[in-house]
């Protein structure tokens, strides 16, 4: 018999603006509640530049507002119906968890951990990109049971994960249609002594401008070049673990080094976001070197990467690109 289900979700937006929540459904006490000790700082967020997209702010503020100390009560009948339907759903049958720690060297925009406590066993399932096949059905089941969107499926439609989007080497697709890229923002900054992260480069395709370390109007050939680089080095695919071989086998030499983030926003304010703690996806160095050739500037700061790490990036990046 299932006694308790804990659903822990983490959202990462724009550098230091993150949301972490743990929602518990306790069938022994017929109640559900948030562990508000894990709550963020209310409606506050780190002030960001408005030069790029800021659609993440409303999502973050609303996520934090929805975490309250309210205890949601339910009766035995509704509990029994929910558990029966959950058992029929077989949510985690043939599901393969993704292993990750609380502190990841490369963090995605979304990650989730589900723990199921039963009378005679304990089950734990974790994922970032490998969503359970019936995750949407589970979300609707929770909505019918508790009356609100526990899994934030509405906001999941605005962040690029494989739940609703098809992510390919040449772009992000929704219902078979390739989404138009509207902006890119990249930041790279030193973590010690502590530095507030600021954008290094902002590309706005709507205004046809680049701001930051490069300040210029974009031409059509510039746009084509940028889009070609993203495709050539599989940047859209960086959210998948198959592009994190280096970070999974070796820690950086300098753990107090440099952090970075990359955000892309597509039409409809759909957000693709990746955040790194002094480590990078496998093809990052290959992209950075071509950027140096094109601009004579080390915009991606590969001069901060140690030689031993560089050799591994070359090895794993070459393997992917070949």
C-alpha positions in Angstrom: 0.0 0.0 0.0 1.3 3.5 -0.9 1.6 5.7 2.2 3.2 8.8 0.8 4.3 10.4 -2.5 6.9 13.2 -2.6 7.3 15.2 -5.8 10.3 17.5 -5.9 10.7 19.9 -8.8 13.4 22.4 -9.6 13.2 25.2 -12.2 16.3 27.2 -13.2 15.9 30.6 -14.8 18.4 33.3 -15.6 21.5 32.6 -13.5 20.6 33.0 -9.8 16.8 33.0 -10.2 15.7 29.4 -9.3 12.7 27.7 -7.8 12.8 24.6 -5.7 9.7 22.9 -4.3 8.8 19.7 -2.6 5.1 18.6 -2.6 4.0 15.8 -0.3 0.9 13.7 -0.5 0.4 11.8 2.7 -2.3 9.2 2.5 -2.0 8.2 6.1 -3.0 11.6 7.3 -5.3 12.4 4.3 -3.4 15.6 3.6 -1.1 17.2 1.0 1.3 20.1 1.5 4.5 21.9 0.5 7.6 21.7 2.5 7.9 25.4 2.7 11.3 25.2 4.5 12.6 24.7 0.9 10.9 27.8 -0.3 12.7 30.5 -2.2 12.5 34.2 -1.4 8.9 35.0 -2.1 8.4 37.3 -5.1 11.9 38.6 -5.1 14.3 37.9 -8.0 17.7 39.1 -9.1 17.4 42.2 -11.3 18.1 41.3 -14.9 18.8 43.1 -18.1 15.7 43.8 -20.2 17.6 43.7 -23.4 16.7 40.1 -23.9 13.5 38.2 -23.1 12.1 38.5 -19.6 9.1 36.1 -19.9 10.7 33.9 -17.2 9.9 36.5 -14.5 6.2 35.9 -14.5 6.7 32.1 -14.3 9.1 32.3 -11.5 7.0 34.7 -9.4 3.9 32.6 -9.9 5.7 29.4 -9.0 6.8 31.0 -5.7 3.4 32.5 -4.9 1.7 29.1 -5.3 3.9 27.6 -2.5 1.8 28.2 0.6 1.5 26.6 4.1 -2.1 25.5 3.2 -2.8 21.9 4.0 -4.9 20.2 1.3 -7.3 17.7 2.9 -9.0 14.8 1.1 -11.3 12.0 2.2 -10.8 8.2 2.1 -13.0 7.8 -1.0 -11.1 10.3 -3.2 -7.8 8.9 -1.9 -8.8 5.4 -2.7 -10.0 6.4 -6.2 -6.7 8.3 -6.8 -4.5 5.4 -5.7 -6.5 2.9 -7.9 -6.1 5.1 -11.0 -2.4 5.7 -10.2 -1.9 2.0 -10.0 -3.7 1.5 -13.3 -1.5 4.3 -14.8 1.7 2.3 -14.2 3.6 5.5 -14.5 7.0 4.2 -13.9 6.8 0.8 -15.6 9.9 0.3 -17.8 11.0 3.8 -16.9 14.8 4.4 -16.6 15.8 7.0 -14.0 18.4 9.6 -14.8 21.1 9.8 -12.1 21.9 13.3 -10.9 22.8 15.0 -7.7 21.4 18.0 -5.9 24.5 20.0 -7.2 25.0 19.4 -10.9 27.9 20.8 -12.8 25.6 21.4 -15.8 22.0 22.2 -14.8 18.9 22.2 -17.0 15.9 24.4 -16.8 13.9 21.6 -15.2 14.5 18.5 -13.1 12.2 16.3 -11.0 12.5 13.6 -8.3 9.6 11.4 -7.2 9.7 9.2 -4.1 7.0 6.7 -3.4 6.8 5.3 0.1 4.9 2.1 0.5 4.2 -0.2 3.5 6.9 -2.6 2.3 9.2 -0.7 0.0 10.7 2.6 -1.1 10.9 3.7 -4.8 12.7 6.8 -6.1 12.7 8.1 -9.7 14.6 11.0 -11.1 14.6 12.7 -14.5 15.6 15.8 -16.4 14.9 14.9 -20.0 13.6 11.3 -19.8 10.0 12.1 -18.8 7.8 9.1 -17.9 5.6 8.4 -20.9 2.4 9.1 -19.0 3.6 12.2 -17.1 0.8 14.4 -18.6 -1.8 11.8 -17.5 -0.3 11.8 -14.0 -0.6 15.6 -13.9 -4.3 15.5 -14.9 -4.9 12.8 -12.3 -3.3 15.0 -9.6 -5.4 18.0 -10.8 -8.6 16.0 -10.5 -7.6 14.8 -7.1 -6.3 18.1 -5.5 -7.8 20.8 -7.7 -4.6 22.5 -9.0 -1.7 22.0 -11.4 0.8 20.2 -9.1 3.2 19.3 -12.0 3.0 22.8 -13.5 2.0 21.3 -16.9 0.8 24.7 -18.1 4.3 26.2 -17.6 6.0 23.1 -18.9 4.5 24.2 -22.3 6.7 27.3 -22.1 10.1 25.6 -21.3 12.0 23.5 -23.7 12.1 19.9 -22.5 11.2 16.7 -24.3 7.8 16.6 -22.6 6.2 18.8 -25.2 9.0 19.6 -27.6 11.1 17.7 -30.1 14.7 18.8 -29.8 16.9 18.2 -32.8 20.3 19.3 -34.0 18.8 21.9 -36.2 16.4 23.4 -33.8 13.4 23.0 -31.5 10.1 21.7 -32.9 6.5 21.8 -31.6 3.8 19.7 -33.2 6.1 19.1 -36.2 6.8 22.8 -36.8 10.3 24.3 -36.2 10.1 27.2 -33.8 11.6 30.5 -34.8 14.5 31.6 -32.6 14.0 35.2 -31.3 16.9 35.8 -28.9 20.1 34.3 -27.4 21.8 35.4 -24.2 25.1 34.2 -22.9 27.0 35.0 -19.7 30.3 33.9 -18.3 31.6 35.2 -15.0 34.1 34.5 -12.2 32.7 32.9 -9.0 35.5 33.9 -6.6 35.8 36.6 -5.7 32.0 36.6 -6.1 30.7 38.5 -9.1 27.0 39.1 -9.9 26.4 37.5 -13.3 25.9 39.9 -16.2 25.3 39.1 -19.9 28.4 38.9 -22.0 26.5 38.7 -25.3 22.9 39.3 -26.3 21.6 38.5 -29.8 18.1 39.9 -30.5 16.8 38.6 -33.8 13.6 40.7 -33.5 15.5 43.9 -33.3 18.4 42.6 -35.5 21.0 43.6 -33.0 23.9 42.2 -31.0 24.8 43.9 -27.6 27.4 43.2 -25.0 31.0 42.6 -25.9 30.0 43.0 -29.6 27.8 46.0 -30.4 26.4 46.0 -34.0 23.4 45.7 -36.2 22.7 42.2 -37.6 22.7 41.5 -41.3 20.8 38.6 -42.9 24.2 36.9 -43.4 25.0 37.4 -39.7 21.8 35.7 -38.7 22.5 32.8 -41.1 26.0 32.4 -39.7 24.7 32.3 -36.0 22.0 29.8 -36.8 24.6 27.6 -38.7 26.9 27.7 -35.7 24.2 26.5 -33.4 23.3 23.6 -35.7 26.9 22.7 -36.6 27.9 22.2 -32.9 24.6 20.7 -31.8 23.9 23.5 -29.3 20.2 22.8 -29.1 21.1 19.2 -28.0 23.3 20.4 -25.1 20.5 19.7 -22.6 20.9 15.9 -23.2 23.3 13.8 -21.0 25.0 12.4 -24.1 26.7 15.9 -24.5 28.0 15.9 -20.9 30.5 13.1 -21.1 33.4 15.3 -20.0 31.6 16.7 -17.0 30.5 13.1 -16.0 34.0 11.7 -16.0 36.2 14.5 -14.5 35.8 17.5 -12.3 37.4 20.7 -13.4 40.9 21.5 -12.0 39.6 24.8 -10.5 36.4 24.3 -8.6 36.3 28.0 -7.7 36.5 29.1 -11.3 33.9 30.3 -13.7 30.1 29.9 -14.1 28.2 30.5 -17.3 24.7 30.3 -18.7 23.1 30.2 -22.1 19.5 31.0 -22.8 17.6 30.9 -26.1 14.0 32.2 -26.4 11.8 31.0 -29.2 8.5 32.4 -30.6 5.7 32.3 -28.1 8.2 33.1 -25.3 9.4 29.5 -25.1 12.6 29.2 -23.1 15.6 27.0 -23.6 18.1 27.4 -20.7 21.3 25.8 -19.5 23.6 26.7 -16.6 27.1 25.5 -15.9 29.3 25.4 -12.8 32.9 25.7 -14.3 32.1 22.9 -16.7 30.7 22.7 -20.2 29.0 20.5 -22.8 31.3 18.4 -24.9 31.2 20.5 -28.1 31.5 23.9 -26.3 35.2 24.2 -27.0 34.7 23.4 -30.7 32.1 26.2 -31.0 34.3 28.6 -29.0 37.3 28.1 -31.3 35.2 28.9 -34.4 33.8 32.0 -32.6 37.4 33.1 -32.0 38.3 32.6 -35.7 35.2 34.7 -36.7 35.6 37.5 -34.1 39.2 37.5 -32.9 37.6 37.5 -29.4 37.5 34.6 -26.9 33.8 35.3 -26.2 33.2 31.9 -24.6 36.3 32.2 -22.4 38.0 29.0 -23.2 41.2 30.6 -21.9 39.9 29.7 -18.4 39.8 26.0 -19.1 42.7 23.9 -17.8 44.8 21.9 -20.3 43.7 18.5 -18.9 40.1 19.5 -19.3 40.7 20.8 -22.7 42.1 17.4 -23.9 38.9 15.7 -22.7 36.7 18.3 -24.4 38.5 17.7 -27.7 38.2 14.0 -27.3 34.5 13.9 -26.5 33.6 16.7 -28.9 35.4 15.1 -31.8 33.6 11.9 -31.1 30.2 13.6 -31.3 30.9 15.8 -34.3 32.5 12.9 -36.3 
